[in-house]
């Protein structure tokens, strides 16, 4: 029995050291060395203070800000502890009612006609409920409202949208996106410079 127990015990110790200590330390070291910002949460700072993460959506309630994609998190919107989708199918009446209500609110908030087309990302939540990005079409539809409230020209706001539009990863995956937090922070700087 001892002949079987000793090799098993030694393998357990060796594998624990390799997979429980060495591998995590190597991966953490590589991540910190090559991808320091991402490894630490892609935190965004303004004047040395963390204001969010470029990887997580935030609830911008003021009309001077671009609005992110709706959040499906339970309770508080964009709650990282409650990340998850609604899990309602595309023909579910509750989902259809929610989408219609969001479309009506989106049109009203952005001064659009009652029958105007609304981008799908403006009325549907992402799978995590924490998506930090919107489509360029969504951003362009919100731009006139943001420009008006901030008393900036539409061209200035659209230029900011252009600066923050990221192309498809590797040129063919996904769609172009606009990071809402980074766009809103850029417009805060532009507004402050215009008003000084």
KEKOL-121908 format. One record per atom (N, C-alpha, C): residue in one letter; x, y, z. Coordinates in steps of 0.001 Angstrom, whole numbers, plus 524288, in hexadecimal, padded with zeros to 5 digits. Atoms other than C-alpha are relative to their C-alpha. Layout:
REM residues N
aXYZ
...
***
This chain:
REM residues 196
x803357FB5280000
x800008000080000
x80366804F580000
x7FC887FB7A7FFB9
x80B258092C80345
x80275801277FAB9
x7FDA87FF418052D
x810EE807007F5AA
x7FC65803337FC79
x803A87FCF48032B
x8048E80CAF7EF76
x7FF108057280261
x8013B7FB137FD51
x80270817537F9A1
x8043E804197FF4A
x7FBB97FC2C80071
x80FCB81DDA7F8B9
x8003B802907FA97
x8000B7FD618051A
x80FB88200E7E9DD
x7FB36803847FF48
x804BB7FCCE80076
x801BA825057EAAF
x800948051280311
x7FF297FB5E7FCC6
x8054582E607F59F
x803F7803AC7FD79
x7FC0B7FCCB8029D
x8115F8331C7EE59
x7FDC0802AF7FB25
x802727FDA7804A7
x80996835597E1C7
x7FC408045D8018F
x803967FBEE7FE16
x7FF6883CF47E97E
x8030C804E580179
x7FCC97FB7F7FE6D
x809F8845B17EF3D
x80259802AD7FB30
x7FD987FDC1804AF
x810EE847A07E225
x7FBF0802EB7FCBE
x8040E7FD7380325
x8045784AAB7DACE
x7FDB3804C9802C3
x801E47FB727FD12
x7FFBE853D67E5A1
x803C8804897FF63
x7FC127FBE0800A3
x80C8385B707E4C1
x7FFEC802167FA6C
x7FFEF7FE4C80577
x80C3885BAD7D5DC
x7FB0D802FB7FE7C
x804E27FD9B801D8
x7FDDA85EBE7D38C
x7FDAD803E9803D7
x802357FC717FC1E
x7FAB8865B67E03B
x8036E8049F8014D
x7FC647FBBA7FEC5
x806D686E307E1AA
x80300801EF7FB38
x7FC8C7FE5A80443
x8103A86E4D7D62A
x7FCEE8022F7FB64
x802F37FE3480492
x8066086F5D7CB0B
x7FD3A8052F80104
x802717FAE47FF0F
x7FE3287A4F7D152
x803EA804788007A
x7FC097FBE57FF85
x80A9E881DC7D4AA
x8023F801837FAB2
x7FDF57FEDF8053B
x80FCF880B77C6BE
x7FBFB8030D7FCD6
x804197FD52802F6
x802CD884B37C0AB
x7FF3A8058F80209
x800917FACB7FDB7
x8016D890237CA20
x804A0803787FE87
x7FB527FD0280178
x80F628947D7C75C
x7FFDF801B97FA55
x8005A7FEAB80591
x80D74893F17B8A2
x7FBCB804247FF27
x804437FC36800A2
x8007389B277B99F
x8019780560801FB
x7FE567FAFE7FDDF
x806328A5BD7C248
x8043F802807FCAF
x7FBBF7FDE78032E
x812188A7257B98F
x7FE3C801D67FAA3
x8018D7FEC88055A
x80B698A7367AC49
x7FAD8803007FF95
x805387FDAC8004F
x7FD848ABAF7AF38
x7FE888026F8053F
x800A97FDEA7FAB7
x7FEC08B3847BBCB
x7FAA180272800E2
x805027FD557FF47
x7F2B68BC1E7B9F6
x7FB757FC287FFDE
x80447803D180072
x7E9EE8B1057B58D
x7FFF47FC398049B
x7FFB1803B17FBA6
x7EEC38A7E67C033
x7FDDE802638050A
x801F57FD507FB5B
x7EAB98B21A7CA3C
x7FA97802527FF3D
x8056D7FE64800A3
x7DCFE8B4447C4E5
x7FF05804607FC37
x800A37FBAF803C0
x7DF418BEA57BA64
x7FD69804B580282
x802457FBA57FD13
x7DC5A8C9337C45A
x8010E8052D7FD43
x7FF977FAD580262
x7D9E98D6E87BF4D
x80045803FA80470
x7FF447FC217FBE2
x7DEE98E2177C7B0
x7FF81805827FDCD
x8003C7FA6A80138
x7DC078F0A17C772
x8023D802CF804B9
x7FD497FD3C7FBC6
x7E5208F9287CF84
x8019A7FC428045E
x7FE26803CF7FC32
x7EA5F8ED027D63D
x7FBC27FCEC802BA
x8045F802B47FD77
x7DCD68E8517DA58
x7FD857FC357FC22
x8027E803E980359
x7D7028DBCA7D4D9
x7FA43801737FF4B
x8056E7FEA780135
x7CA338DF0A7CDF1
x7FD157FB837FD6F
x80286804848025B
x7C7788D1BE7C80C
x803F37FC8F7FD4E
x7FCD68039780319
x7CC798C7087BF59
x7FE19800487FA67
x8018F7FFE08057D
x7CCAB8C74A7B09D
x7FD837FADD7FE57
x802448051480139
x7C7DD8B93B7B133
x7FA7E7FF4480226
x805228008B7FD8D
x7BB658BBA07B90B
x7FC9B804C07FEF5
x803B17FBC5800DF
x7AF6E8C39C7B5BF
x7FEA4802C380512
x801B07FCEB7FB84
x7AAB78CE4D7BED2
x7FAD0802907FEBD
x805147FD8A800AC
x79D8D8D4A57C0EA
x800B5805F27FFDE
x7FFB47FA518009E
x79E7E8E27B7BB6D
x7FA708020F7FFA0
x8056A7FE367FFE5
x791D28E93B7BF12
x7FF478057D7FDC6
x8006E7FAAA801EC
x7949B8F7437BB02
x7FF738000C7FA08
x800C57FF97805A9
x790218FB5D7AD6B
x804D2802127FD32
x7FB3E7FE2180291
x79D919015D7AAEB
x803AC7FB8A7FE98
x7FCB48048D8010D
x7A32D8F3AA7AA2A
x7FD7A7FC4D7FC11
x801CC804408034E
x7A23A8E91279FFF
x7FE327FB9B8038E
x802258043F7FCE7
x79A1A8DDEC7A524
x802237FACD7FE10
x7FE048051A80191
x79F8D8D0277A543
x7FB937FC5F7FE60
x803C5804188012D
x798CA8C3DC7A10C
x7FCF37FEBE804FD
x802EB801467FB3B
x78DD28BFE37AA72
x8028F7FB8D8030B
x7FDD3804097FC9D
x791C78B77A7B5F0
x7FBB87FC3280199
x803B4804057FE56
x78B128AAA67B93D
x801277FE2280587
x7FEA7801CC7FAC8
x791348A9907C6B5
x7FB7C800E9803BE
x804387FFA97FC32
x787F98A7507D1F6
x801038047F803C5
x7FF7E7FBA87FC4B
x785688B2EA7DAC1
x8027E804B87FD85
x7FD2F7FB72801E8
x78F468BDB07D846
x8022A7FF047FA86
x7FDC4800C28053C
x792CF8BF927C9DC
x805F27FFB080023
x7FA5A800A4800A5
x7A09F8BB587C60B
x802A17FE1A80505
x7FDFC802327FB29
x7A2698B4197D2E5
x803477FB367FEB3
x7FC788044880142
x7AE4E8AB717D10D
x7FF087FB168032E
x80128804977FCC2
x7A9DA8A2837DC10
x7FB3B7FD0A7FE12
x804C18027A801FA
x79D3A89F8D7D4D0
x8003B7FF687FA18
x7FF4F80058805A5
x7A2CE89E1F7C72B
x7FD057FB637FDBE
x802D18042F802A0
x79A50896517BDFE
x7FBCB8022C7FC7A
x804087FE78803B8
x79051896C27B337
x7FA9B7FEF280244
x8055B800FA7FE4C
x78196896957B479
x7FE5D7FA6B7FED4
x8012980558801B4
x781688892D7ADD6
x7FA8A7FF707FDB3
x8050D80039802A7
x774BC88CAC7A6E2
x800EE7FF257FA33
x7FF7B801328058D
x773398870E79946
x7FDEC8045D7FC9A
x8017D7FBBA8037B
x7710288FBD78D50
x7FA23800997FF23
x805AF7FF83800A7
x7626C88CD978CFA
x7FD308008580536
x8025F7FF7F7FADE
x7602488E5C79B8F
x7FD238053980071
x802FE7FB197FFA6
x755488987879DE2
x8026A803F8803C5
x7FD907FC5A7FC49
x75C7989E3A7A998
x804A1802D07FD7A
x7FB947FD96802B1
x768A78A09E7A16E
x7FE0F803E37FBE9
x802157FC8480409
x760AD8A68A79661
x7FDCD805078025C
x8020E7FB597FD4C
x759D08AFC679FE1
x8048080375801F1
x7FB767FD167FE15
x766D78B3A27A5E6
x802AF802E77FB8D
x7FD777FD8F80481
x76CC48B6607988C
x7FCBC804917FE02
x803657FBC0801DE
x760FC8BE7C7946B
x8003E804AC803B3
x7FFA77FBBC7FC30
x761868C66A7A108
x8054C802CB7FF90
x7FAD57FD998009F
x770288C8A179F37
x8004C803327FB01
x7FFF57FD1A804F9
x76E0E8CCD97910F
x7FD108052A80092
x803077FB377FF1F
x763B28D6B779524
x8032F803E080339
x7FCCD7FC9B7FCA9
x76C858DC1679FE5
x804AF802267FD07
x7FB797FE4E8030E
x778338DCB3796A1
x7FE72804537FC33
x801CC7FBFC803BE
x770968E43978C55
x7FEBA80517802CF
x8017B7FB477FD12
x76B2F8EDA479679
x804DA802CF80201
x7FB4C7FDA77FDC7
x778658EFE579CF3
x80335802C87FBD6
x7FCBD7FDD880427
x77EDC8F2B578FDC
x7FCF8803497FC17
x803187FC8A80352
x773D58FACF789DF
x7FEF17FDC67FA97
x800E78029980501
x770CF8F10377F2A
x7FA2C7FF437FF0C
x8056E8010C8016E
x764178EE81777ED
x7FE487FAC88025E
x8021F804AB7FD75
x75B318E41C77DD4
x800DC7FB067FCDA
x7FF42804A480345
x75D788DB047724F
x805A67FF717FDFA
x7FA8B80032801C1
x76C248DD5A770A6
x8028A7FAD28017E
x7FD1B804D07FEE6
x775028D18B76FE3
x803C9800E980489
x7FC907FFBF7FB73
x77CC68CEB577C23
x803FA7FB927FF8B
x7FC1D8043180044
x789A88C72477C50
x7FECE7FBAE803FA
x80140804717FC9A
x7883C8B9A67822A
x802E98004B80531
x7FD147FFB47FB17
x792D98BC4C78C40
x7FDEF8043C803A7
x802597FC087FCA2
x78ADB8C7B779179
x7FB6D7FDDA80326
x804AB802227FD70
x77FAC8BEE27959F
x800B17FA828021D
x7FF0A805417FDFB
x785C98B1AD798B7
x804E18000680368
x7FB85800717FC7F
x78EED8AE3E7A3CD
x803BC7FBD57FDF9
x7FC21803F58017F
x79B658A6997A1B2
x7FF697FB3E80389
x8004F804D37FCEE
x79D47898E87A70A
x801D2800D28059D
x7FE157FF137FAAC
x7A4BF89E177B2C9
x7FCDA80436802CB
x802A27FB887FDAC
x79C708AA2F7B4E4
x803BA8045080174
x7FBF37FC407FE74
x7A9318B1B27B673
x802F0802447FB5B
x7FD447FE68804BF
x7ACBF8B5157A861
x8014F805D180028
x7FE687FA8C7FFC0
x7B4B28C1C47A827
x7FF9E802DE7FAC4
x7FFBC7FDCF80541
x7B3278C40679983
x7FAA08006D7FD77
x804987FF8A8034F
x7A8CF8C89D79005
x801D28002A7FA54
x7FEAB7FFC58058F
x7A8508C87678142
x800CB805AD7FE5D
x7FF767FAAA801FF
x7ACAC8D46977982
x7FAB5802547FE68
x805377FE0A8017B
x79EA28D58077456
x7FD0F801FB804C7
x8027A7FE5C7FB20
x7998D8D64478249
x8026180522801DB
x7FD5E7FB317FE51
x7A3B48E0A678599
x7FE71804A37FC94
x801757FBB180389
x7A05F8E8C077983
x7FA6B801E580108
x805597FE637FED4
x791E68E8BA77D30
x7FFA68030780521
x7FFF67FD2F7FB06
x795198ED7A78AF3
x802F3805297FFB2
x7FC937FB6C8006E
x79EC68F7CD7863F
x7FD1C8053A7FFFF
x802A17FAE87FFE2
x794E8902C27837B
x7FE288018F80579
x801B07FED37FAA8
x78F66901C87915F
x8049E801AE8034B
x7FB5D7FECA7FCDF
x79CE4901B679788
x802448054E7FE70
x7FDEF7FAFF801E0
x7A16F90D1178F0D
x7FCA980485801F6
x8038D7FBE37FE49
x79567915147927C
x8008B80117805D8
x7FFA37FF527FA4F
x79645912BC7A129
x805468024980193
x7FABF7FE167FEB6
x7A4F3915447A17C
x80144805387FD5D
x7FF2C7FB31802F8
x7A3A8921157986F
x805097FFB57FCC9
x7FBA9800DF8039D
x7ADAC91B6478F1F
x7FDC17FF447FA95
x801ED800F280550
x7ACA391A9B78075
x7FF717FA207FF27
x800C7805818014C
x7A7A590DD077AEE
x804FE7FDC27FDA6
x7FB22801CF80268
x7B44490CE077316
x804167FE9B8042B
x7FC50801117FBC9
x7BC4D90D6E77FA0
x7FEC17FADB802AB
x8019F804D97FD62
x7B46690285785F6
x800D27FB567FC61
x7FF3080450803B3
x7B4B38FA2B779A8
x805CC7FED57FF3D
x7FA57800DF8004D
x7C3748FC21778F6
x801CE7FCB9804A5
x7FEB18031A7FB5E
x7C4628F6C6786D7
x7FE307FA597FF48
x801EC8054A8011D
x7BC0A8EB24782CC
x803D97FD3F7FC5B
x7FC3980241803A7
x7C56F8E8EC7777D
x805177FE79802A1
x7FB22801337FD3E
x7D1458E97D78083
x7FF8C7FB1180354
x800C58046C7FC76
x7CB608DF147893A
x7FD737FB4E7FD5D
x8020480486802DC
x7C6548D60577E9F
x804877FC427FEFF
x7FBF8803FE8009C
x7CE5B8C99677F04
x7FE607FC4B7FBA3
x801348038380458
x7CF368C119772F6
x7FF7E7FA61801F5
x800B7805827FEA9
x7CC5E8B29C772B9
x805277FD93801B7
x7FB34802B37FE75
x7D6258AA3377A09
x802127FCB27FB78
x7FD45802BC8042D
x7DFEB8A4A777049
x7FDA6801197FAA8
x8021D7FE5D80503
x7D85D8AB857657B
x7FB2F7FD167FE1E
x80486802E7801ED
x7CD698A18C76462
x7FC6A7FDE88044B
x8034C802067FBCB
x7C81E89D85771C8
x7FC5D8043E8020B
x803A77FC697FD8A
x7BC008A40377760
x7FEB6804BD7FCB8
x8018D7FB1B80276
x7B7BF8B1CB7744F
x8033D804798023D
x7FD817FB527FDD7
x7BD348BF6D7762B
x7FD0F80186804EE
x802547FE917FB02
x7BACE8C483783E3
x801F380550801DD
x7FE8C7FB1B7FD7A
x7BB448D10578BD6
x7FFB37FF14805DE
x7FFF7800A97FA5A
x7BF558D05C79A21
x7FD72804CA8027A
x803337FBB37FDEE
x7B5488D8A17A16D
x802E6803178043C
x7FD367FD3E7FBD0
x7BD8C8DBCD7AD71
x80440803837FDCB
x7FBBD7FCE880237
x7C9468E0527A58D
x7FDF08048F7FCC1
x802687FBCC8030F
x7C0908E84279C5D
x7FDEE8044C80390
x802277FC1B7FC6D
x7B98F8EEF67A7A5
x8044B80316802CD
x7FBA67FD3D7FD76
x7C6608F2307AE7C
x802A9803C37FC3B
x7FDBE7FC91803F7
x7CBD88F7CB7A1D5
x7FC9C804DB7FF58
x803827FB898009D
x7BFD2900667A060
x800018037E804D4
x7FF647FCB47FB4B
x7C144904F47AE83
x804BA8039C7FF58
x7FB4F7FCCE800D6
x7CF0C909997AAF5
x7FF07804277FBDB
x8011A7FC4780430
x7CA5E90FED79E4D
x7FC758045980204
x803977FC117FDD5
x7BF3B916CE7A575
x802C7803AC803B7
x7FD1C7FCBD7FC49
x7C84691B987B031
x80390803D37FD12
x7FC907FC9680314
x7D1CC920FB7A60C
x7FCDB8042E7FD28
x8033E7FC38802DD
x7C6CF9279579E6B
x7FDC28042D80397
x8025D7FC5B7FC59
x7C14B92E007AAA6
x803FE8030A80332
x7FC0F7FD217FCEF
x7CE50932F67AFF1
x80239804837FCFE
***
